[in-house]
Amino acid sequence: MRKPVIVIAGALALLIACASPFVRAVDDNHSAAQLRNLVRQDCGSCHGLTLQGGLGPSLRPQPMQALGVDAIRLIIADGKPDTAMPPWRDLLTEQDIRQIAQGLLSGAYISDNHSTQESP
């Protein structure tokens, strides 16, 4: 049962590594819109398109509050060993990672109006 998850994680990591030259913005920092798209599309592919959870856990504000910005930042940067969560350190700047962590805590990636309300 764990083998398909490991294969999927490996394929995802390879895809990310191959795409890395195309992910970086020219100035090496991503705009808010680019980060929003990254979270909704790339993170949403495992954490659910509404970030309520899927293969990975929920990224909604309430569960994120238990972690705090620094723990979230480290998970984004370094990934989580033995899970499908890849490290993003080679693809994003520290500023990008911090902005994503803060956005997850605030609920900025949930809806177009940046609501922090939890959906049922």
N, C-alpha and C positions, 0 to 999 in steps of 0.2 A: 504494500500500500504506500509506503514512503518513497519507493523508487520513482513513481510518476512525478511526485512533487520535486524530487531532486533533479530529475530530467528537465522538468519545466523551469526550475530555478536556474539550472545551468544554461538552458537555451535563452532564457531572459537575460542572464548576465552576458552571454556572448553577443546577443543583439544590442545590448546597451554599449558594450565595449566597441563594437563595430560602428555604432552610430555616434560615438563620442565626438568626433571632429565636427559633426553636423549640429550637435546640441549646443555647443558653446556659442555665445553671442560674440560679435566682433570685439567689443570692449571687455570681454571676459566676465561681464555681469549681465544677468538676464533682467528684462523688464518685468514689471508686476504681471502684465498680461501673459508673458511667456511662462512665468512660474505658475500662474493660475492654470494655464493649459497643461503644463507638465503634471501638476498635481491631479487635475481632473482626469487626464488621459492615462498617464503612466502609472501613477499611484492607484487611480481608480480601477485599473485593470485587475488588481489583486484585492484592493480594499473596498471594492464596489463603486459603481459610478456615482453614487450619492455619498460615498465615504462611510457608509454604515457597517461595513465589514463584508468579507467574502472569504477568499483564501487567507487574507490577512485580517487583522482585527479592525474594529471601527476606528476611524480617524476623526470622529466628531469631537467637539470641544469638551464635553463632559468627561469621557474617558481620557482625553489628552491632559486635562487638568491634573489628574493623579500623577502624571509623569513630570510635568514642568518643562520649560523651554530647553534647558540644557540636556536633559535626558533625551528629549525628542530630537534635538540637534545631533547628538551622538549616534542615535539609531539611524537617522538619515545618512549621516556621513559614513558610518562604518558598517551599516547593515546589521543583520542578526544571524550569527552562525547557526548552522543546522536548520535554517528556515529558508523560505523563498525570498526574504528581504535582502536585496543586494546593496552593497555600499554605493553611495553616490558621490563620494569625496572627489573622485577623478573627473566627474562630469559637471559638478557645481562648485561655485566658490563658497567660501565660508559665509559671506554675506548672503548669498542665495539660500544656503541651508538655514541660516538664522531666520531669514524672512519667511521661508516655508514653515518652520517650526512655530513662529509667532502667528502666522496665518492659520495654522491648524488649531492653535489655542483659541483664537478669536472667532473661528468659524468663517473666515473670509473666503474659503473655497467651497462652501456649501451651496450658496445660491447667488444669483446675479445681484441681489441687493445686499450682499455681505451680512446676511442675518446670522445671528448667533443662536437662534432658536433651534432646538432639536426637533426634527420631524419624527412623527410616529413610525 
